[in-house]
Amino acid sequence: MPKLKTNSAAKKRFTFTGTGKIKRKHAFKRHILTKKDTKQKRNLTYSGLVSAADESKIKMLFR
């Protein structure tokens, strides 16, 4: 059976932590930032974790 390729979009968007969780960036930080509160923009800077419900779908893209 041939090797399976990693999904290129997933490779660019997600990284794995040492414990196996999946890190992601927050949305809504690209443009139209003038109307957003400073606190909201600051909190969007930090990375988040993928929810447990979506983890298996994303791991499938890295198979």
N, C-alpha and C positions, 0 to 999 in steps of 0.2 A: 504494500500500500504506500502511495507517495506521501511525502511530508505535507502537512497542512500549513497554509500560510496564515500568519497573524493578520487580522483586519487592520488596515493602515489607519483608518479613522480612529479606532479604539486605541491604537498604539500612541497616537498623538495626544489623546485626551485623558487617558487614565494611567496611573502608576500604582504599583503594589507597595504596601507597607511591609515591614519585616514580619508582622504577624499574619499577613495574608489578606488584610482588608484592602479595599480599593479607594484610592484618593481621586478626587475630581475638583475642578474649578467651579466657582459659582457663575451663574448666568447674570445678565443685566449689568455688566461692567464695561461694555464696549463703547457705547455712545449714548447721547441724550442724558448726560451726567449732570447738567446744570440744574435740573429740577429735582434731582435726588439729594436727600439729606446727607451731610458729611458722615454721620454715623452709619447710615446704610452703605455708603460707598466703602467705608473702612471695613465693615464687616464682610463685604463681598470680596475683599482682597484675600482673605484667608481661605485655604482650601478646606473642602468638606469631604465627607465619606459617602460612598454610594450606599443606598439603603439595602437592607438585607433582601428585600423582595426583588431587587434588580441585579444583585450580585451574580447570580447564576447565569443570567443572560449575558453579562459583560465578560465573565470568565469563559463563556463559550466562544467569544470572539478572539480570545487569546490561545485557544486550544493548540 
